[in-house]
Amino acid sequence: MKPADVEVVLEPVDRRNYRKLFTMQPRPEQTSFVTPPRWTLARCYVRLFGDRFEHLPHLIVAAGEVVGYATTVCDPSSADDYWIDDIMIDAAHQGKGYGRAGLTETIRMIAARYPRCRAVQLTCFRANTNAAALYQTLGFEPTGGVDEEFSEPNYKLSGAALAKFRK
């Protein structure tokens, strides 16, 4: 299967499927780039970034198999406070196009769910050069700002680059 042919769906995490989130692991050298699955779920359910935000965890599913997860933190009343808080593809499924497909579906979900959204943002660790390259091929650009929690660079997808993800 070519990466361009990869199809995934986002499945909301709930009491029926949350354990599938816990079985996923990044490659050992990637552990510092992503929140561990239990922590990412906890961050969503304690509403870490505040009550004005919707904290949404999703499994990334391909051909009925969970291959990764993504969490978003979005302020529906804003124009540009829409964040992909975490996205990870399980080590066993990396290199198959699931990262690009999962990121694409996550952006599409944000754009469809939040009509006011004019920008999607994320943070990328400087050492995670593969992820940064992927983000930039999809239209994300460095903002010049850094994340308060990790002091790592922020990226933004907006304008025509975001419009390509709207249905």
LUMPAKOL-930232 format. One record per residue: x, y, z of N, C-alpha, C in turn; residue number from 1. Coordinates in pm, whole numbers, always signed. Layout:
! residues N
<n.x X, n.y Y, n.z Z, ca.x X, ca.y Y, ca.z Z, c.x X, c.y Y, c.z Z, num NUM>
...
***
This chain:
! residues 167
<n.x +84, n.y -118, n.z +0, ca.x +0, ca.y +0, ca.z +0, c.x +89, c.y +124, c.z +0, num 1>
<n.x +62, n.y +216, n.z -89, ca.x +135, ca.y +342, ca.z -96, c.x +81, c.y +437, c.z +9, num 2>
<n.x +167, n.y +523, n.z +68, ca.x +118, ca.y +616, ca.z +169, c.x -1, c.y +700, c.z +124, num 3>
<n.x -7, n.y +737, n.z -5, ca.x -118, ca.y +818, ca.z -54, c.x -250, c.y +740, c.z -50, num 4>
<n.x -242, n.y +606, n.z -49, ca.x -361, ca.y +522, ca.z -49, c.x -410, c.y +489, c.z +93, num 5>
<n.x -338, n.y +533, n.z +194, ca.x -371, ca.y +498, ca.z +332, c.x -497, c.y +573, c.z +375, num 6>
<n.x -592, n.y +497, n.z +430, ca.x -713, ca.y +557, ca.z +483, c.x -724, c.y +522, c.z +631, num 7>
<n.x -757, n.y +622, n.z +710, ca.x -779, ca.y +602, ca.z +853, c.x -907, c.y +673, c.z +893, num 8>
<n.x -960, n.y +633, n.z +1007, ca.x -1073, ca.y +702, ca.z +1067, c.x -1035, c.y +735, c.z +1211, num 9>
<n.x -1096, n.y +840, n.z +1262, ca.x -1078, ca.y +876, ca.z +1403, c.x -1196, c.y +819, c.z +1480, num 10>
<n.x -1165, n.y +750, n.z +1586, ca.x -1267, ca.y +690, ca.z +1672, c.x -1255, c.y +755, c.z +1810, num 11>
<n.x -1360, n.y +826, n.z +1856, ca.x -1351, ca.y +887, ca.z +1988, c.x -1319, c.y +782, c.z +2095, num 12>
<n.x -1231, n.y +820, n.z +2188, ca.x -1197, ca.y +731, ca.z +2299, c.x -1310, c.y +738, c.z +2401, num 13>
<n.x -1357, n.y +620, n.z +2442, ca.x -1462, ca.y +613, ca.z +2543, c.x -1440, c.y +489, c.z +2630, num 14>
<n.x -1535, n.y +460, n.z +2717, ca.x -1515, ca.y +348, ca.z +2812, c.x -1506, c.y +213, c.z +2742, num 15>
<n.x -1555, n.y +203, n.z +2621, ca.x -1553, ca.y +79, ca.z +2545, c.x -1415, c.y +49, c.z +2485, num 16>
<n.x -1339, n.y +152, n.z +2452, ca.x -1215, ca.y +129, ca.z +2375, c.x -1089, c.y +191, c.z +2435, num 17>
<n.x -1098, n.y +254, n.z +2550, ca.x -985, ca.y +329, ca.z +2604, c.x -861, c.y +242, c.z +2627, num 18>
<n.x -879, n.y +115, n.z +2656, ca.x -763, ca.y +29, ca.z +2682, c.x -674, c.y +12, c.z +2559, num 19>
<n.x -734, n.y +27, n.z +2441, ca.x -655, ca.y +17, ca.z +2318, c.x -552, c.y +130, c.z +2311, num 20>
<n.x -585, n.y +242, n.z +2371, ca.x -492, ca.y +355, ca.z +2375, c.x -365, c.y +317, c.z +2451, num 21>
<n.x -381, n.y +237, n.z +2557, ca.x -269, ca.y +206, ca.z +2645, c.x -171, c.y +105, c.z +2588, num 22>
<n.x -208, n.y +36, n.z +2484, ca.x -118, ca.y -64, ca.z +2426, c.x -16, c.y -3, c.z +2330, num 23>
<n.x -35, n.y +121, n.z +2292, ca.x +52, ca.y +184, ca.z +2193, c.x +178, c.y +244, c.z +2256, num 24>
<n.x +287, n.y +232, n.z +2184, ca.x +415, ca.y +285, ca.z +2229, c.x +490, c.y +346, c.z +2111, num 25>
<n.x +558, n.y +457, n.z +2133, ca.x +646, ca.y +510, ca.z +2028, c.x +776, c.y +428, c.z +2026, num 26>
<n.x +860, n.y +457, n.z +1932, ca.x +994, ca.y +397, ca.z +1932, c.x +1068, c.y +454, c.z +2053, num 27>
<n.x +1164, n.y +379, n.z +2107, ca.x +1234, ca.y +428, ca.z +2228, c.x +1292, c.y +569, c.z +2214, num 28>
<n.x +1347, n.y +601, n.z +2099, ca.x +1406, ca.y +734, ca.z +2080, c.x +1302, c.y +844, c.z +2066, num 29>
<n.x +1173, n.y +808, n.z +2059, ca.x +1067, ca.y +906, ca.z +2044, c.x +991, c.y +935, c.z +2174, num 30>
<n.x +1025, n.y +867, n.z +2280, ca.x +946, ca.y +878, ca.z +2404, c.x +941, c.y +1020, c.z +2459, num 31>
<n.x +1042, n.y +1100, n.z +2435, ca.x +1041, ca.y +1236, ca.z +2488, c.x +960, c.y +1332, c.z +2400, num 32>
<n.x +910, n.y +1286, n.z +2286, ca.x +837, ca.y +1372, ca.z +2194, c.x +686, c.y +1372, c.z +2213, num 33>
<n.x +635, n.y +1276, n.z +2289, ca.x +490, ca.y +1260, ca.z +2297, c.x +451, c.y +1223, c.z +2441, num 34>
<n.x +335, n.y +1268, n.z +2481, ca.x +283, ca.y +1235, ca.z +2613, c.x +246, c.y +1086, c.z +2615, num 35>
<n.x +284, n.y +1012, n.z +2719, ca.x +242, ca.y +872, ca.z +2727, c.x +90, c.y +861, c.z +2720, num 36>
<n.x +37, n.y +753, n.z +2661, ca.x -107, ca.y +740, ca.z +2640, c.x -192, c.y +763, c.z +2765, num 37>
<n.x -152, n.y +711, n.z +2880, ca.x -233, ca.y +731, ca.z +3001, c.x -238, c.y +879, c.z +3041, num 38>
<n.x -126, n.y +946, n.z +3023, ca.x -121, ca.y +1088, ca.z +3056, c.x -203, c.y +1171, c.z +2959, num 39>
<n.x -197, n.y +1137, n.z +2831, ca.x -273, ca.y +1216, ca.z +2734, c.x -422, c.y +1204, c.z +2761, num 40>
<n.x -467, n.y +1084, n.z +2800, ca.x -608, ca.y +1066, ca.z +2833, c.x -643, c.y +1142, c.z +2960, num 41>
<n.x -558, n.y +1136, n.z +3059, ca.x -582, ca.y +1210, ca.z +3183, c.x -588, c.y +1360, c.z +3157, num 42>
<n.x -499, n.y +1411, n.z +3072, ca.x -498, ca.y +1555, ca.z +3039, c.x -633, c.y +1597, c.z +2980, num 43>
<n.x -690, n.y +1509, n.z +2897, ca.x -820, ca.y +1540, ca.z +2837, c.x -930, c.y +1543, c.z +2942, num 44>
<n.x -935, n.y +1443, n.z +3026, ca.x -1047, ca.y +1430, ca.z +3118, c.x -1038, c.y +1521, c.z +3240, num 45>
<n.x -922, n.y +1572, n.z +3274, ca.x -916, ca.y +1673, ca.z +3379, c.x -923, c.y +1813, c.z +3319, num 46>
<n.x -933, n.y +1819, n.z +3186, ca.x -945, ca.y +1946, ca.z +3114, c.x -828, c.y +2038, c.z +3150, num 47>
<n.x -709, n.y +1984, n.z +3129, ca.x -585, ca.y +2049, ca.z +3170, c.x -574, c.y +2195, c.z +3126, num 48>
<n.x -620, n.y +2226, n.z +3007, ca.x -603, ca.y +2362, ca.z +2956, c.x -720, c.y +2454, c.z +2987, num 49>
<n.x -816, n.y +2408, n.z +3066, ca.x -925, ca.y +2493, ca.z +3111, c.x -1059, c.y +2454, c.z +3055, num 50>
<n.x -1162, n.y +2503, n.z +3119, ca.x -1298, ca.y +2464, ca.z +3085, c.x -1349, c.y +2524, c.z +2954, num 51>
<n.x -1288, n.y +2629, n.z +2904, ca.x -1337, ca.y +2686, ca.z +2778, c.x -1297, c.y +2599, c.z +2658, num 52>
<n.x -1204, n.y +2506, n.z +2682, ca.x -1156, ca.y +2419, ca.z +2575, c.x -1229, c.y +2285, c.z +2575, num 53>
<n.x -1249, n.y +2231, n.z +2456, ca.x -1292, ca.y +2092, ca.z +2441, c.x -1166, c.y +2008, c.z +2426, num 54>
<n.x -1151, n.y +1911, n.z +2510, ca.x -1037, ca.y +1820, ca.z +2510, c.x -1086, c.y +1688, c.z +2453, num 55>
<n.x -1043, n.y +1651, n.z +2333, ca.x -1097, ca.y +1534, ca.z +2266, c.x -988, c.y +1431, c.z +2233, num 56>
<n.x -997, n.y +1311, n.z +2289, ca.x -904, ca.y +1205, ca.z +2253, c.x -966, c.y +1114, c.z +2145, num 57>
<n.x -885, n.y +1075, n.z +2048, ca.x -930, ca.y +985, ca.z +1941, c.x -827, c.y +877, c.z +1915, num 58>
<n.x -875, n.y +759, n.z +1882, ca.x -789, ca.y +654, ca.z +1830, c.x -781, c.y +673, c.z +1680, num 59>
<n.x -666, n.y +644, n.z +1622, ca.x -649, ca.y +645, ca.z +1477, c.x -658, c.y +498, c.z +1434, num 60>
<n.x -757, n.y +468, n.z +1350, ca.x -788, ca.y +330, ca.z +1314, c.x -772, c.y +312, c.z +1163, num 61>
<n.x -701, n.y +206, n.z +1124, ca.x -683, ca.y +172, ca.z +982, c.x -724, c.y +27, c.z +963, num 62>
<n.x -815, n.y +3, n.z +870, ca.x -862, ca.y -133, ca.z +840, c.x -902, c.y -208, c.z +967, num 63>
<n.x -971, n.y -138, n.z +1058, ca.x -1019, ca.y -199, ca.z +1180, c.x -917, c.y -216, c.z +1291, num 64>
<n.x -794, n.y -175, n.z +1267, ca.x -688, ca.y -190, ca.z +1367, c.x -643, c.y -53, c.z +1418, num 65>
<n.x -628, n.y -41, n.z +1550, ca.x -581, ca.y +84, ca.z +1609, c.x -431, c.y +97, c.z +1579, num 66>
<n.x -394, n.y +208, n.z +1515, ca.x -254, ca.y +230, ca.z +1478, c.x -193, c.y +350, c.z +1550, num 67>
<n.x -275, n.y +430, n.z +1617, ca.x -223, ca.y +548, ca.z +1685, c.x -334, c.y +623, c.z +1756, num 68>
<n.x -299, n.y +741, n.z +1803, ca.x -398, ca.y +826, ca.z +1869, c.x -366, c.y +972, c.z +1845, num 69>
<n.x -469, n.y +1055, n.z +1861, ca.x -454, ca.y +1200, ca.z +1852, c.x -545, c.y +1263, c.z +1956, num 70>
<n.x -497, n.y +1368, n.z +2021, ca.x -581, ca.y +1445, ca.z +2112, c.x -580, c.y +1590, c.z +2066, num 71>
<n.x -697, n.y +1651, n.z +2077, ca.x -709, ca.y +1791, ca.z +2039, c.x -761, c.y +1871, c.z +2158, num 72>
<n.x -724, n.y +1998, n.z +2161, ca.x -767, ca.y +2091, ca.z +2264, c.x -810, c.y +2217, c.z +2190, num 73>
<n.x -942, n.y +2244, n.z +2189, ca.x -995, ca.y +2350, ca.z +2104, c.x -1090, c.y +2441, c.z +2181, num 74>
<n.x -1079, n.y +2570, n.z +2155, ca.x -1170, ca.y +2670, ca.z +2211, c.x -1270, c.y +2707, c.z +2101, num 75>
<n.x -1393, n.y +2654, n.z +2106, ca.x -1489, ca.y +2676, ca.z +1998, c.x -1530, c.y +2822, c.z +1979, num 76>
<n.x -1502, n.y +2908, n.z +2076, ca.x -1541, ca.y +3049, ca.z +2063, c.x -1431, c.y +3134, c.z +1998, num 77>
<n.x -1316, n.y +3074, n.z +1973, ca.x -1204, ca.y +3151, ca.z +1919, c.x -1190, c.y +3133, c.z +1768, num 78>
<n.x -1097, n.y +3207, n.z +1711, ca.x -1064, ca.y +3191, ca.z +1569, c.x -940, c.y +3104, c.z +1551, num 79>
<n.x -848, n.y +3107, n.z +1648, ca.x -721, ca.y +3038, ca.z +1625, c.x -667, c.y +2957, c.z +1743, num 80>
<n.x -751, n.y +2927, n.z +1840, ca.x -707, ca.y +2849, ca.z +1956, c.x -753, c.y +2703, c.z +1942, num 81>
<n.x -702, n.y +2638, n.z +1838, ca.x -734, ca.y +2499, ca.z +1804, c.x -601, c.y +2424, c.z +1795, num 82>
<n.x -582, n.y +2330, n.z +1886, ca.x -452, ca.y +2265, ca.z +1900, c.x -460, c.y +2114, c.z +1882, num 83>
<n.x -363, n.y +2060, n.z +1813, ca.x -339, ca.y +1917, ca.z +1816, c.x -240, c.y +1898, c.z +1930, num 84>
<n.x -291, n.y +1848, n.z +2042, ca.x -210, ca.y +1840, ca.z +2163, c.x -112, c.y +1724, c.z +2155, num 85>
<n.x -158, n.y +1611, n.z +2104, ca.x -72, ca.y +1494, ca.z +2088, c.x -116, c.y +1417, c.z +1965, num 86>
<n.x -20, n.y +1360, n.z +1896, ca.x -49, ca.y +1265, ca.z +1790, c.x +65, c.y +1166, c.z +1789, num 87>
<n.x +31, n.y +1037, n.z +1789, ca.x +135, ca.y +935, ca.z +1790, c.x +89, c.y +814, c.z +1710, num 88>
<n.x +180, n.y +759, n.z +1634, ca.x +157, ca.y +632, ca.z +1565, c.x +241, c.y +528, c.z +1638, num 89>
<n.x +178, n.y +416, n.z +1671, ca.x +247, ca.y +307, ca.z +1739, c.x +371, c.y +266, c.z +1660, num 90>
<n.x +477, n.y +232, n.z +1732, ca.x +605, ca.y +196, ca.z +1669, c.x +587, c.y +88, c.z +1563, num 91>
<n.x +501, n.y -10, n.z +1588, ca.x +482, ca.y -120, ca.z +1493, c.x +415, c.y -76, c.z +1363, num 92>
<n.x +356, n.y +43, n.z +1363, ca.x +283, ca.y +90, ca.z +1245, c.x +347, c.y +211, c.z +1179, num 93>
<n.x +463, n.y +253, n.z +1226, ca.x +528, ca.y +369, ca.z +1167, c.x +588, c.y +335, c.z +1030, num 94>
<n.x +601, n.y +437, n.z +947, ca.x +660, ca.y +419, ca.z +815, c.x +563, c.y +366, c.z +711, num 95>
<n.x +435, n.y +365, n.z +743, ca.x +333, ca.y +311, ca.z +652, c.x +236, c.y +418, c.z +602, num 96>
<n.x +261, n.y +544, n.z +636, ca.x +173, ca.y +652, ca.z +593, c.x +63, c.y +687, c.z +692, num 97>
<n.x +60, n.y +619, n.z +806, ca.x -46, ca.y +645, ca.z +903, c.x -31, c.y +780, c.z +973, num 98>
<n.x +90, n.y +828, n.z +988, ca.x +110, ca.y +958, ca.z +1051, c.x +49, c.y +1069, c.z +967, num 99>
<n.x +79, n.y +1070, n.z +839, ca.x +21, ca.y +1170, ca.z +748, c.x -131, c.y +1156, c.z +744, num 100>
<n.x -179, n.y +1033, n.z +730, ca.x -323, ca.y +1010, ca.z +721, c.x -394, c.y +1050, c.z +851, num 101>
<n.x -334, n.y +1015, n.z +966, ca.x -394, ca.y +1050, ca.z +1095, c.x -395, c.y +1199, c.z +1118, num 102>
<n.x -287, n.y +1266, n.z +1081, ca.x -280, ca.y +1411, ca.z +1096, c.x -383, c.y +1478, c.z +1004, num 103>
<n.x -393, n.y +1430, n.z +882, ca.x -491, ca.y +1484, ca.z +787, c.x -633, c.y +1470, c.z +841, num 104>
<n.x -668, n.y +1353, n.z +891, ca.x -803, ca.y +1332, ca.z +945, c.x -828, c.y +1418, c.z +1069, num 105>
<n.x -725, n.y +1437, n.z +1150, ca.x -740, ca.y +1521, ca.z +1269, c.x -767, c.y +1666, c.z +1229, num 106>
<n.x -695, n.y +1716, n.z +1131, ca.x -719, ca.y +1853, ca.z +1082, c.x -858, c.y +1864, c.z +1023, num 107>
<n.x -899, n.y +1765, n.z +943, ca.x -1034, ca.y +1766, ca.z +883, c.x -1141, c.y +1767, c.z +991, num 108>
<n.x -1120, n.y +1687, n.z +1096, ca.x -1217, ca.y +1682, ca.z +1205, c.x -1230, c.y +1818, c.z +1273, num 109>
<n.x -1117, n.y +1882, n.z +1301, ca.x -1120, ca.y +2014, ca.z +1364, c.x -1193, c.y +2113, c.z +1273, num 110>
<n.x -1157, n.y +2116, n.z +1145, ca.x -1218, ca.y +2211, ca.z +1052, c.x -1369, c.y +2190, c.z +1039, num 111>
<n.x -1413, n.y +2064, n.z +1041, ca.x -1556, ca.y +2035, ca.z +1028, c.x -1632, c.y +2063, c.z +1157, num 112>
<n.x -1572, n.y +2030, n.z +1270, ca.x -1640, ca.y +2044, ca.z +1400, c.x -1650, c.y +2190, c.z +1444, num 113>
<n.x -1551, n.y +2271, n.z +1406, ca.x -1543, ca.y +2408, ca.z +1455, c.x -1543, c.y +2507, c.z +1338, num 114>
<n.x -1661, n.y +2556, n.z +1299, ca.x -1669, ca.y +2647, ca.z +1185, c.x -1592, c.y +2777, c.z +1203, num 115>
<n.x -1569, n.y +2819, n.z +1327, ca.x -1495, ca.y +2945, ca.z +1351, c.x -1344, c.y +2928, c.z +1334, num 116>
<n.x -1297, n.y +2805, n.z +1327, ca.x -1153, ca.y +2777, ca.z +1323, c.x -1089, c.y +2839, c.z +1200, num 117>
<n.x -988, n.y +2921, n.z +1224, ca.x -910, ca.y +2983, ca.z +1117, c.x -763, c.y +2943, c.z +1124, num 118>
<n.x -727, n.y +2864, n.z +1227, ca.x -589, ca.y +2818, ca.z +1240, c.x -585, c.y +2696, c.z +1330, num 119>
<n.x -503, n.y +2599, n.z +1292, ca.x -477, ca.y +2481, ca.z +1374, c.x -331, c.y +2490, c.z +1413, num 120>
<n.x -303, n.y +2466, n.z +1542, ca.x -166, ca.y +2480, ca.z +1591, c.x -118, c.y +2352, c.z +1657, num 121>
<n.x +11, n.y +2341, n.z +1670, ca.x +73, ca.y +2230, ca.z +1742, c.x +213, c.y +2270, c.z +1781, num 122>
<n.x +271, n.y +2191, n.z +1871, ca.x +409, ca.y +2209, ca.z +1914, c.x +488, c.y +2090, c.z +1864, num 123>
<n.x +610, n.y +2115, n.z +1819, ca.x +695, ca.y +2007, ca.z +1771, c.x +833, c.y +2021, c.z +1834, num 124>
<n.x +878, n.y +1916, n.z +1898, ca.x +1011, ca.y +1918, ca.z +1959, c.x +1118, c.y +1935, c.z +1852, num 125>
<n.x +1215, n.y +2021, n.z +1879, ca.x +1322, ca.y +2049, ca.z +1782, c.x +1390, c.y +1922, c.z +1732, num 126>
<n.x +1410, n.y +1826, n.z +1820, ca.x +1479, ca.y +1702, ca.z +1783, c.x +1392, c.y +1610, c.z +1699, num 127>
<n.x +1264, n.y +1637, n.z +1691, ca.x +1172, ca.y +1552, ca.z +1615, c.x +1164, c.y +1602, c.z +1470, num 128>
<n.x +1274, n.y +1589, n.z +1400, ca.x +1285, ca.y +1645, ca.z +1265, c.x +1192, c.y +1577, c.z +1165, num 129>
<n.x +1164, n.y +1448, n.z +1184, ca.x +1071, ca.y +1379, ca.z +1092, c.x +931, c.y +1437, c.z +1104, num 130>
<n.x +885, n.y +1459, n.z +1226, ca.x +752, ca.y +1517, ca.z +1245, c.x +747, c.y +1659, c.z +1191, num 131>
<n.x +849, n.y +1738, n.z +1217, ca.x +851, ca.y +1876, ca.z +1166, c.x +842, c.y +1879, c.z +1014, num 132>
<n.x +914, n.y +1788, n.z +949, ca.x +909, ca.y +1781, ca.z +803, c.x +768, c.y +1744, c.z +756, num 133>
<n.x +705, n.y +1649, n.z +822, ca.x +568, ca.y +1610, ca.z +788, c.x +474, c.y +1729, c.z +804, num 134>
<n.x +481, n.y +1796, n.z +917, ca.x +393, ca.y +1910, ca.z +941, c.x +408, c.y +2015, c.z +832, num 135>
<n.x +530, n.y +2042, n.z +794, ca.x +553, ca.y +2145, ca.z +693, c.x +503, c.y +2103, c.z +555, num 136>
<n.x +511, n.y +1973, n.z +522, ca.x +458, ca.y +1929, ca.z +393, c.x +306, c.y +1943, c.z +386, num 137>
<n.x +241, n.y +1945, n.z +502, ca.x +96, ca.y +1963, ca.z +505, c.x +56, c.y +2110, c.z +516, num 138>
<n.x +152, n.y +2199, n.z +526, ca.x +123, ca.y +2342, ca.z +526, c.x +144, c.y +2414, c.z +657, num 139>
<n.x +184, n.y +2343, n.z +763, ca.x +215, ca.y +2410, ca.z +890, c.x +342, c.y +2493, c.z +873, num 140>
<n.x +342, n.y +2608, n.z +938, ca.x +459, ca.y +2696, ca.z +936, c.x +498, c.y +2731, c.z +1079, num 141>
<n.x +629, n.y +2744, n.z +1106, ca.x +671, ca.y +2787, ca.z +1240, c.x +615, c.y +2926, c.z +1270, num 142>
<n.x +570, n.y +2946, n.z +1393, ca.x +513, ca.y +3076, ca.z +1430, c.x +618, c.y +3171, c.z +1488, num 143>
<n.x +730, n.y +3115, n.z +1531, ca.x +829, ca.y +3194, ca.z +1603, c.x +807, c.y +3189, c.z +1753, num 144>
<n.x +690, n.y +3138, n.z +1795, ca.x +660, ca.y +3123, ca.z +1937, c.x +699, c.y +2985, c.z +1987, num 145>
<n.x +702, n.y +2973, n.z +2120, ca.x +735, ca.y +2844, ca.z +2181, c.x +626, c.y +2806, c.z +2281, num 146>
<n.x +611, n.y +2677, n.z +2300, ca.x +517, ca.y +2621, ca.z +2395, c.x +559, c.y +2656, c.z +2538, num 147>
<n.x +464, n.y +2697, n.z +2621, ca.x +495, ca.y +2735, ca.z +2759, c.x +543, c.y +2617, c.z +2843, num 148>
<n.x +488, n.y +2498, n.z +2817, ca.x +521, ca.y +2381, ca.z +2898, c.x +658, c.y +2324, c.z +2866, num 149>
<n.x +695, n.y +2320, n.z +2738, ca.x +818, ca.y +2253, ca.z +2696, c.x +923, c.y +2345, c.z +2635, num 150>
<n.x +888, n.y +2472, n.z +2608, ca.x +977, ca.y +2567, ca.z +2540, c.x +1022, c.y +2516, c.z +2404, num 151>
<n.x +930, n.y +2449, n.z +2334, ca.x +957, ca.y +2396, ca.z +2200, c.x +875, c.y +2476, c.z +2099, num 152>
<n.x +917, n.y +2478, n.z +1972, ca.x +852, ca.y +2563, ca.z +1871, c.x +708, c.y +2525, c.z +1840, num 153>
<n.x +627, n.y +2628, n.z +1818, ca.x +489, ca.y +2612, ca.z +1775, c.x +480, c.y +2627, c.z +1624, num 154>
<n.x +384, n.y +2556, n.z +1566, ca.x +356, ca.y +2562, ca.z +1422, c.x +209, c.y +2593, c.z +1404, num 155>
<n.x +176, n.y +2657, n.z +1291, ca.x +38, ca.y +2696, ca.z +1264, c.x +2, c.y +2662, c.z +1120, num 156>
<n.x -119, n.y +2613, n.z +1102, ca.x -177, ca.y +2587, ca.z +970, c.x -295, c.y +2683, c.z +957, num 157>
<n.x -292, n.y +2769, n.z +856, ca.x -399, ca.y +2868, ca.z +841, c.x -414, c.y +2907, c.z +695, num 158>
<n.x -510, n.y +2994, n.z +669, ca.x -531, ca.y +3046, ca.z +535, c.x -561, c.y +2937, c.z +432, num 159>
<n.x -502, n.y +2952, n.z +315, ca.x -525, ca.y +2857, ca.z +205, c.x -481, c.y +2716, c.z +242, num 160>
<n.x -375, n.y +2706, n.z +324, ca.x -325, ca.y +2573, ca.z +363, c.x -430, c.y +2499, c.z +447, num 161>
<n.x -503, n.y +2570, n.z +535, ca.x -609, ca.y +2509, ca.z +613, c.x -732, c.y +2483, c.z +528, num 162>
<n.x -761, n.y +2574, n.z +437, ca.x -880, ca.y +2561, ca.z +352, c.x -881, c.y +2430, c.z +273, num 163>
<n.x -763, n.y +2378, n.z +240, ca.x -754, ca.y +2252, ca.z +165, c.x -812, c.y +2133, c.z +243, num 164>
<n.x -823, n.y +2147, n.z +374, ca.x -874, ca.y +2038, ca.z +459, c.x -1022, c.y +2047, c.z +487, num 165>
<n.x -1085, n.y +2156, n.z +443, ca.x -1229, ca.y +2171, ca.z +463, c.x -1304, c.y +2099, c.z +352, num 166>
<n.x -1413, n.y +2036, n.z +390, ca.x -1494, ca.y +1964, ca.z +289, c.x -1592, c.y +2055, c.z +222, num 167>
***
